[in-house]
């Protein structure tokens, strides 16, 4: 091997350095050309608003089982034969209407007998009172002994007790006579008779059931937080600020039904098992459209959350740290901000923490926005529902276009196969 001289070695090193510098220069020129060729990132047009505190109306509904708390089960109070029934099962009856007769003649006879016994006891009382007064006068004249006077006084006391006893027996017989005619304690729809006419009944025998349908009481459970918020609103604005709406789903082709009523009770104790508070509402049901035992949902119209921060629900996205929104910096560049969510109020999402009043928040469709995206702020008219509908319509149109494009692509891919098959048939 020939040894390279120092001059030759120096020449080679100089040549290598020149080639390296030339390569670096070409790379820098290429990067500069790529940067010049790359277009500037255009601002993304989207609705933006300076968020402020406001009052938000809520749409809350709770499951419930319809019931009639005034439902009454009629039972016999006396012993006797059921002689008559004065109604048709299933009809509307009024309070005080006569329903059953249980041997009223027998109990009327008992009343008459006790009235006669009372008259006899009263007559005996009058005699004993006259005797006692006469013996008192004779004692002052020393015509009778003290023993005779005491005897007259005792007879007077016995006569008074007999009158009281007769009066009590008469009152009891009159009560039994009232029970002999069974009347309706409430108005409502009466069910089937539980025992036929001619049977012997005794105290406790079930006769029928009356179910009031108008008004209809509905009980339901509120989560603890909802109940506390509702109690505060009722204390500040009164009961008239809340309106109850009963939504009963239809079944087997029947139309859904809606009744309007009022909230008339909100409990003051939390159920330890469910962490809920009981409430009840009353609904007018004049046509008996809704029956006890049905499942329904109770909506409270007029519920609000006061002085809260909220954004359209569509503006919420999911980030690495949880729910987030995009906030604009001074240069109108989107920055992700993690937030704590509250309740959903229709198209609005209440924000509990993470935003401050006055901040510029992207409230439109966040599709295509990522941290660092320049934003072209568009005005927001405050109608979150219209905004959500517009976005949903746009998404639906995009999905339809994608589906049509896929169908066209599938059709295009299938055509060569069909042509080949036709060609094979022609060859055959």
Buried (B, 14 or more C-beta within 10 A) or exposed (E): EEEEEEEEEEEEEEEEEEEEEEEEEEEEEEEEEEEEEEEEEEBBEBBBBEBEEEEBEBBBBBEBEBBBEBBBEBBBBBBBEBBEBEBEEEEBBEEEBBBBBBBBEBBBEBBEEBBEBBEEBBEBBEEBBEBBEEBEEBBEEEEBEEEBBEBBBEBBEEBBEBBEEBBEBBEEBBBBBEBBBBBBEBBBBBBEBBBEEEEEBEEEBEBBBBBBBBBBBBBBBBBBEBBEBBBEBBEEEEEEBBBBBBBBEEEEEEEEBBBEBBBEEBBEEBEEEEEBBBBBBBBEBEEEBBBBEBEBBBBBBBBBBEEBBBBBBBBBBEBEEEBBBBBBEEEBBBBBBEBEBBBBBBBBBBBEEBBEEEBBBBBBBBEEBEEEBBBEBBEBEEEBEEBBEBBEEEEEEEEEEEEEEEEEEEEEEEEEEEEEEEEEEEEE
